[in-house]
Amino acid sequence: MEREINMNCHKLARFWNNVINTLERNELPNDFVIRGKWINASHFHKVLVEPLDIAEYYGKGMHKIKSHYIQHGRERRYEIFDMW
């Protein structure tokens, strides 16, 4: 079960990273980031998946190597979602 959850999290991360990269290349409509369905979907992703990323970061002891999650472990997509 845990392995399936981890695989789904990685698939979602790839999906959102691809969306963000496509947006940055201006290959999506200009009004993309104000469309409610994308804002809601990114918010739900952040609310559901980021706690798992945080748990994994601290569970693997990365905070001892890199410092705290917000400063050095947080994925760029979550920062972009905060701006949306």
KEGUMI-494544 format. One record per residue (C-alpha): residue in one letter; x, y, z. Coordinates in Angstrom, 2 decimals, decimal comma, m for minus. Layout:
% KEGUMI-494544
<rec><rest>a</rest><u>X</u><v>Y</v><w>Z</w></rec>
...
This chain:
% KEGUMI-494544
<rec><rest>m</rest><u>0,00</u><v>0,00</v><w>0,00</w></rec>
<rec><rest>e</rest><u>2,75</u><v>2,46</v><w>0,94</w></rec>
<rec><rest>r</rest><u>4,58</u><v>1,69</v><w>m2,29</w></rec>
<rec><rest>e</rest><u>1,45</u><v>2,45</v><w>m4,34</w></rec>
<rec><rest>i</rest><u>0,96</u><v>5,75</v><w>m2,54</w></rec>
<rec><rest>n</rest><u>4,57</u><v>6,70</v><w>m3,19</w></rec>
<rec><rest>m</rest><u>4,26</u><v>5,81</v><w>m6,88</w></rec>
<rec><rest>n</rest><u>1,09</u><v>7,88</v><w>m7,22</w></rec>
<rec><rest>c</rest><u>2,78</u><v>10,84</v><w>m5,53</w></rec>
<rec><rest>h</rest><u>5,66</u><v>10,62</v><w>m7,99</w></rec>
<rec><rest>k</rest><u>3,28</u><v>10,39</v><w>m10,95</w></rec>
<rec><rest>l</rest><u>1,39</u><v>13,45</v><w>m9,75</w></rec>
<rec><rest>a</rest><u>4,65</u><v>15,32</v><w>m9,20</w></rec>
<rec><rest>r</rest><u>5,73</u><v>14,57</v><w>m12,78</w></rec>
<rec><rest>f</rest><u>2,34</u><v>15,69</v><w>m14,08</w></rec>
<rec><rest>w</rest><u>2,45</u><v>19,01</v><w>m12,23</w></rec>
<rec><rest>n</rest><u>6,08</u><v>19,63</v><w>m13,12</w></rec>
<rec><rest>n</rest><u>5,17</u><v>19,09</v><w>m16,78</w></rec>
<rec><rest>v</rest><u>2,22</u><v>21,50</v><w>m16,48</w></rec>
<rec><rest>i</rest><u>4,45</u><v>24,15</v><w>m14,91</w></rec>
<rec><rest>n</rest><u>7,19</u><v>23,66</v><w>m17,53</w></rec>
<rec><rest>t</rest><u>4,62</u><v>23,91</v><w>m20,33</w></rec>
<rec><rest>l</rest><u>3,21</u><v>27,08</v><w>m18,79</w></rec>
<rec><rest>e</rest><u>6,68</u><v>28,61</v><w>m18,53</w></rec>
<rec><rest>r</rest><u>7,28</u><v>27,87</v><w>m22,22</w></rec>
<rec><rest>n</rest><u>4,06</u><v>29,80</v><w>m22,96</w></rec>
<rec><rest>e</rest><u>2,45</u><v>26,73</v><w>m24,50</w></rec>
<rec><rest>l</rest><u>m0,71</u><v>27,03</v><w>m22,39</w></rec>
<rec><rest>p</rest><u>m3,42</u><v>29,70</v><w>m22,63</w></rec>
<rec><rest>n</rest><u>m2,62</u><v>33,00</v><w>m20,95</w></rec>
<rec><rest>d</rest><u>m5,60</u><v>32,69</v><w>m18,62</w></rec>
<rec><rest>f</rest><u>m4,53</u><v>29,22</v><w>m17,47</w></rec>
<rec><rest>v</rest><u>m3,55</u><v>30,25</v><w>m13,92</w></rec>
<rec><rest>i</rest><u>m6,85</u><v>32,02</v><w>m13,26</w></rec>
<rec><rest>r</rest><u>m9,03</u><v>29,10</v><w>m14,28</w></rec>
<rec><rest>g</rest><u>m10,71</u><v>27,77</v><w>m11,19</w></rec>
<rec><rest>k</rest><u>m10,33</u><v>24,08</v><w>m11,97</w></rec>
<rec><rest>w</rest><u>m6,52</u><v>24,34</v><w>m12,18</w></rec>
<rec><rest>i</rest><u>m6,27</u><v>26,46</v><w>m9,05</w></rec>
<rec><rest>n</rest><u>m8,46</u><v>24,00</v><w>m7,15</w></rec>
<rec><rest>a</rest><u>m6,59</u><v>20,98</v><w>m8,49</w></rec>
<rec><rest>s</rest><u>m3,22</u><v>22,44</v><w>m7,54</w></rec>
<rec><rest>h</rest><u>m4,54</u><v>23,35</v><w>m4,09</w></rec>
<rec><rest>f</rest><u>m5,85</u><v>19,83</v><w>m3,49</w></rec>
<rec><rest>h</rest><u>m2,55</u><v>18,38</v><w>m4,66</w></rec>
<rec><rest>k</rest><u>m0,67</u><v>20,60</v><w>m2,25</w></rec>
<rec><rest>v</rest><u>m2,98</u><v>19,83</v><w>0,66</w></rec>
<rec><rest>l</rest><u>m2,94</u><v>16,07</v><w>0,07</w></rec>
<rec><rest>v</rest><u>0,61</u><v>15,40</v><w>m1,13</w></rec>
<rec><rest>e</rest><u>2,85</u><v>17,98</v><w>0,51</w></rec>
<rec><rest>p</rest><u>2,35</u><v>16,50</v><w>4,00</w></rec>
<rec><rest>l</rest><u>3,57</u><v>13,17</v><w>2,60</w></rec>
<rec><rest>d</rest><u>6,61</u><v>14,92</v><w>1,11</w></rec>
<rec><rest>i</rest><u>7,31</u><v>16,58</v><w>4,46</w></rec>
<rec><rest>a</rest><u>7,01</u><v>13,26</v><w>6,29</w></rec>
<rec><rest>e</rest><u>9,37</u><v>11,60</v><w>3,81</w></rec>
<rec><rest>y</rest><u>11,88</u><v>14,46</v><w>4,09</w></rec>
<rec><rest>y</rest><u>12,06</u><v>14,28</v><w>7,87</w></rec>
<rec><rest>g</rest><u>11,67</u><v>10,50</v><w>7,95</w></rec>
<rec><rest>k</rest><u>14,79</u><v>10,06</v><w>5,82</w></rec>
<rec><rest>g</rest><u>16,70</u><v>12,50</v><w>8,03</w></rec>
<rec><rest>m</rest><u>17,18</u><v>15,05</v><w>5,27</w></rec>
<rec><rest>h</rest><u>16,68</u><v>17,87</v><w>7,78</w></rec>
<rec><rest>k</rest><u>19,97</u><v>16,83</v><w>9,40</w></rec>
<rec><rest>i</rest><u>21,79</u><v>17,12</v><w>6,08</w></rec>
<rec><rest>k</rest><u>20,06</u><v>20,05</v><w>4,33</w></rec>
<rec><rest>s</rest><u>18,24</u><v>21,87</v><w>7,17</w></rec>
<rec><rest>h</rest><u>14,50</u><v>22,35</v><w>7,46</w></rec>
<rec><rest>y</rest><u>11,99</u><v>21,42</v><w>4,77</w></rec>
<rec><rest>i</rest><u>10,63</u><v>24,89</v><w>3,99</w></rec>
<rec><rest>q</rest><u>14,12</u><v>26,31</v><w>3,47</w></rec>
<rec><rest>h</rest><u>15,78</u><v>23,52</v><w>1,50</w></rec>
<rec><rest>g</rest><u>13,45</u><v>20,61</v><w>0,84</w></rec>
<rec><rest>r</rest><u>10,26</u><v>22,12</v><w>m0,52</w></rec>
<rec><rest>e</rest><u>9,58</u><v>21,44</v><w>m4,17</w></rec>
<rec><rest>r</rest><u>9,35</u><v>24,43</v><w>m6,50</w></rec>
<rec><rest>r</rest><u>5,84</u><v>23,42</v><w>m7,60</w></rec>
<rec><rest>y</rest><u>4,45</u><v>24,12</v><w>m4,12</w></rec>
<rec><rest>e</rest><u>5,89</u><v>27,62</v><w>m4,19</w></rec>
<rec><rest>i</rest><u>4,29</u><v>28,18</v><w>m7,60</w></rec>
<rec><rest>f</rest><u>0,97</u><v>26,82</v><w>m6,29</w></rec>
<rec><rest>d</rest><u>1,18</u><v>29,36</v><w>m3,45</w></rec>
<rec><rest>m</rest><u>1,42</u><v>32,14</v><w>m6,06</w></rec>
<rec><rest>w</rest><u>m1,65</u><v>30,82</v><w>m7,93</w></rec>
